[in-house]
Amino acid sequence: MPDPMLDHPRDLPQVSALAQDPCLAAYSARVRTEAARCAIARGRDALLSGNPLSRDALPQWAAAEARRLATPSLRPAINMSGVVLHTGLGRARLATEAATAVAEVAANHSTLEFDLKAGGRGDRQAHVRESLCRLTDAEDALVVNNAAAGVVLALAALAGGKDVVLSRGEMVEIGGSFRMPDIVGESGAGLSEVGCTNKTRLSDYACAITPNTAAILLCHPSNFHLAGFVEKPPIEKVAELCRERGLWLVDDLGSGCLFDAAELGIRRQPTMGQRVASGAHVVIGSGDKLLGGPQAGLMVGSKEAIETCRNHPLARAFRVDKLTLAALSATLRLWLDGRREAIPTLRYLARPLPEVRRMATKIAKAYRGAAVVERGETEVGGGSSPGEGVPTFRAGLTTARADALAAWLRQRTPPVVGRIERGTFWLDPRTAEPDEVRAVCRILSEVPNEYL
């Protein structure tokens, strides 16, 4: 009977031999070989450290590594984190119509830049330009790959080599530690800082203008909120100043909001259409926030300003691909058709509390340990409405090992993401679909006793 233990590195099998183990039979040759090599390397390290191994350890390690290698790192997850637009979880969930449009365009050749009527080269922006103009009453529109790119492009095209005036109260840091002054610098424009953190007056802008000034930049503080002793001039006054001095007004609005957010119980914020009507030459918003579409930088405004941006070389570097355009075009059609309820982000924010409570109760009952259902708040997230949220009900799972339970749930298929507060693990179902609630209930019924 063979020795069940391995005592020396020379006892380790060849990679080719372990790769043929039945536990790896379901995987491709590449995965089998990589998994076997990894398991043997792990075994060698253990033996060299003086730790004998069971012969069963290597196939188990190889099988675990094969599962890891064969599982995409980018895959669906269940968001019960209590944040609707969770940047780490991909922000806005696409509407069914948008997801279908992406799949159809991805699986086929498409009319991305082909004019069917003329039989020649077309314009990829044509798929979204008219919709954006109709939704915002703008003269023209341009889409780039994200809002930060839109700011860089606008400033490079309209103020490159000259100066841009920006309030100190709007020098925000966006995700990934990128700061607005750095973004201005990358555009090739100089920065003229005005005002104070909490107060900037119209006179501050006026006094900062020099013969080398090309634009005033407004930046919506989308990831924080100032309250109390604060002041800033209405955009209409800033726009009037720009007209008098012959300057461009660039407005980085952030969320790309098209409607009155107060309808959903969150703080009212300016819409892209309102900012266009107020006199901004370029208004920039995100496609994957309150618009509810894919990541994109939406640029709308005057014909002259947008055309200048379109003709700048960076427009090519920042252009969007066919999949983004397919998703964005389908999402914009839902807005035009008055079908906001078909957009998941807006549907989740508007979901009635009794429905959320029923879902949370179902989740709590599925957990084999002690659980409670409590009222809470779902954050909007994504830098859309800082500090804002909507009421919710969530299931709190009692456990002595909240971190371990959270980690175990993240390793399931599909991964389940919640949050830990006050030592309790919470699952907020406001952002979940019914089939996801059923999946979570199934997973919770399988939680090992050690995590209860």
N, C-alpha and C positions, 0 to 999 in steps of 0.2 A: 504494500500500500504506500503510495507516495507521501513524502513528508508534507503536511499541510502548511508548513511555515517556510518562508524564504529568509536565509540568514546572511547571504553575501550577494553583492552585485552580480557575480558571475552566474547566480541562479536565475536571474531575470530572463524572460523569454525574448526572442527576437521581435522586432516591431512587426515584421511580416506575419509572424505566428499569432501574436495577440490580435492583429487586425482581422484575423479570420475567426475570432471567437464568435459564437452564435449571438452574443449580446449586441454585436455590432452589425448583424446581418442586414438590418433595415436601412443602413446608411450607405452613402456613396463611397467609392474607393478613397477619394480624397479625405473625407471625414473619418473613415475607419483608420487610415494611416496616421492622420494628425492626432486622433484620440489615443491611439495606441502609443505613439511617441510621447505624448504628454504624460500618460499613466506610467510608462516605464521611467521617464525622467523623475517623476515624483517618487516612485519606488526606490530609485537609485539614491536620491537625496535622503530618504528615510533610512535606508540600510547603512549609508556612510555615516549617518548620525548615531548608529548603534541601535536602531529600532527594527527588530525583526517584523516581517510582514506575513499576513495570511495570504495564501495563493489566491483566495477569492477577492482580495482587495484590488488587484490590478484590473480584472474585468469590470468591477463596480466603478472604479475610477474612470476607466475608458468609456463606459456607457454614459456616465455623467458628463464627461467632456464632449462626447458625441452629441448628446442632447443640446448642450450649450452651443456647439459649433453649427448645428443644424437649425437652431432657432434664430430668426432675424432679431437683431437688437432693436430695430424700429418696427413695432408691432402694436396692434390695438391694446388699449388699457381701459379700465373702468375708472372714471373720475368721480370719486366721492370725497374729494378733498375739501369741499366747501368753497371752492373757487370756480366760477364759471369759465372764465378765460384764463386758464392755468397755462402759463408760458411753457413750463416743462412738459406739459401734456398736450402741446400743440395748439393752444388757444382755441379758436372757434372751430366747432364741429360743423362740417359741411352739411348742407341740406341734401336730401336724397337726390333731388334734381341736379345739384351741382356735382355730387359724387358720380352719378350716372354719366353726366357730360364728360367728366374727366376720363372715365373708363372707356367711353366710346372713342374719344379723340386719341387716347393712348393706344388703343388696339387697332387703329386704322390710320391710313393717310388722311390728311385733313386740309381744309382750305385756310390754313394759317396765314399764308401770304400769297394767296392765289385768288385773283378776281375772276369769278366764273362768268360774269357778263362779258368782260373784255378779253378773257382768255389769256391774261398775262399776270405780271407781278402785282400783288395786292399789298395792303397795309395791315399788319397784325393789330394795330391799335383800333382799326375800324370795328372790331368785334365788341368793343366796350365804350368807345368814345360817345356815340349817340346816347346810350343809356345813362352814362354819367352826366352828360350835359342836361338831359331831361330831368334827372333827379335833383340836380343842384342849380338849374337855371344858369349854368356857366356857358360862356361862349365856346370854350374848347376844353379838352381833357387829354391827359396823358397818364399812362400807368407804368410804373417801374417796380423793381422787385421788393422794395419795402419803403416805409416812410422816411427813414434816415437817408436812403439813397435819393428820395425826392427832395429833401432839404439840400443835400450836397449839389444835386443837379441844378436846382433853382438858383442857388447862390453862385455856382460856377458860371451859369449861363447869363445871369442878370447882374452879377456884382463881382465876377472874377477880376482880380487885380485892383479892385477898389475896396471901399470900406462898407461894413454892415453895422447898423446900430441895433443893439440888443439890451434889453433891461436886465439888470443884475437879478431881479426877482424871477427871471425866466431862464436863467442859466442852469438848466436841469441836467441831471445825469440820467441817461436812459439805461436800459438793460445792457449787461455786459460791461459796465463801467465806462461806457462811452459818454463823454460830456459835450454839451452843445458848443462850447468854445472850440473844442478840438474838431468838431464836425465843420464849424465855420472855417477853421484854418485849413482843413483838407480841401475845401472848395476853392482855395486860392484867394479868398477874400480876407481883408483885414477886419478886426473886431473893434468896435467902439462901445465900451460899456457905459450905461447910463443908469441913473436912479439908485435906489437902495433895495435891499432884499424885500422889504415890505411895502415900499412906496416908490412909484415912478410916475411922474407927471408929464403932461404933454410938453411943458416947457423944457423938461430934461431931454426929450427927443429933439426938439427944435434947436437947443443950444449945442447939441452934439454934431449937427449936420455941417459938413465942410464941403468945399468943391470936389473932394475925392469920395464923398459918400454916394453910394449907388442905391442902397436899399435899407429899409427898416424891417427887421425880423421879429415877428411875434411868435412866442412859443408857449403853447398851452401846457401848464404844469400837470401833465396827465398822471404822474405817479406820486404826487403829493398835493396837499391842500394848505393854503395859507388862510388864516382867519384872524379876526381882531382888527388891529390898527394897520389896515392895508388900503392901498389906493393904486389904481391904474386908470388911464384914460380910456374911454370907449373906443372901439376899433374905428368907428365912423370918424372920430376926431383925428386919429392917426392917419387914416386914409386921406382925409382932407389935407393934412400937412404934407403927405407924400405928393398929392396932386399939385399943391402950391410950389413945392421945391423940385418937382420933376423926378421923384424917386419911385422905385418899385416897393410895393408892400407885399412881403412874403409871410404867410401865416401857417405855421406848423401846428395844425389843430389836434393832431394825435389820434383820437379814436375813430375818426371817419364817420361820426354820427350823422344820420340822415333824418332823425325824428326827435320829438320831444321826449327825452329820457324820463321826464317826470311821470309820463304815462305808466311807467313800470315801477314807480315808487322810489326812484333814485334821483339824485340832484340834477336839476336842469342844466344842460350844457349847450354851448352854441353848436349849431349844425353847419355842415359844409355849405349848404345853400344860403344860410344866413350870413356867413362870412363873405361869400361871394357878393351878396347883395349889399354888404356893408362897405365894399370897395377894395377888398384885397385882390391883388393882381394874380397871385397864386395861392391857393389853399391846398394844404397837404394833409392827407389822412391815411389811416391804416385799413387794409381790407379785411383783416382777421380779428378785429375787435367788435365794436357794436354794429358794424355792417354785417358781420356773421359770415364772411367769405374766406378766401384763401389769403395767405400772406401776400401783400402787395402794397405799393405806395401809390395812392390815388392823388393826382395833381389836376385840379380844376381851376379855371379862372379866365382871364381875358385872352382873346385870340392872339394878341401880340406877344404876351408873356409866355403862354404855353408854346407857341410856335418857336420862340427863341430857345426855349428849353429843348424842344424836339430836335432842333438842328444842332445842338451841342454834341460833341463827340462822346461825352459821358452817357448820353441817352442810349447809345448802342451798348455800352458796358453794363448798364443797369436794366436792360430790357427784360421783359418777362417771357416765359416760355409758353408753349401751347397748352400745357396742363393748367397753369395758373389762369390763363385767359379763358379756358373752358369753364373752370369753376367760377370765376368772377362773373363771366357773362351770364351764366345760369342764375347766380345769386342776384344779380342786378335785375334780371327779368322777374324774379319773385317780388322784388321791391316795386317794380313798375306795375305788376299785376295786383298789387295790394295783398300779397300773400305772406305777410310777415310771419304768420304763425307756422309756416313751413320751414323757417330758419331756426335751427336748434337753439342758438344763443338767445334769441328773443323769446322763444317758446319756454326755455328753462327759467328765464327771469320772470316771465308772466305766469308760470305754473301756479295754480291755486294751492293755498296752504293745506286744505283738507286732503288733496291728492298726495302732497309730499308727506303728510303725516301717516297716511295709510302705507306708503312705501317704507317709511322708517320703521313703522310697527312690524311690518312683515320681516324686515331685516333683523330686528331685535329678537323676534320669536325664533328665528332660524339659528341663532347663536346658542350653543349648548351651555354656555356659562351665564352669569348674571348680566342683564342688559337693561338699559333705560332708554326712553324716548323723551328728548327734551327740545324745547324751542331754542333756536339759535339764529345765526345770520349767515347767508351765503354771500361771499364777496363777489363783486363783479370781476375784478382782476384785470390783468393784461394792461395796466396803466390806463384804463378807460375812465374810471370814476374813483379817484383815490379816496380810501376810507369809506367807500359806499358799499352797501349790500342790500339784500332783500331778506325778509323774515323766512325762516325755514324750520323744519323739524328734522332732527338727526338721531341716529341710533348710537348710543354710547355703550361700548363693550367693556365690561369690567375684567381686568386681568392684572396679575402681579408682574407681568412681563410685556408691557405695552410695546416696547421697541421690538421685542422678538416676534410678537404677533403681527405687527406692521410689516416686518421683514418677510415673514412667512406668507402673508397675503400678497406681497409684491412679487413673490416667486410662483404664484399660481398661473394657470392658463384659463382665462386672461388675467393679467396682473390687476390687483385691486389696490387703489391708492386712497387712503383716508388721511386723518391727521390725529396727532396726540395733543390733548390738552388736559391739564390737571391730573395726569396719570391715567386718563381714560382714552381709549382708542375710539374715535368718532367716525361714522360713515354718514355723509350727507347725500341723500338720494335726489336732490333737486336737479342735478345734472345727468341723471341716469334714465335710460330707456327701460321699459318693462322687462325686456329679455335680459337686460343687464342686472336688474334687481333679482330675477330668478337665478341667474348665474351666481350672484353673490350669496344668495340664500343657500344654494347647493354647496358652495365653497365653505361657508361658515359651518355647515353641518358636519364638515370633515376636519375641523380644526383639532389638532392633537391635544390630548389632555394636558400636556406640559405647558400649553399656551393659555389655558383657560384661567 
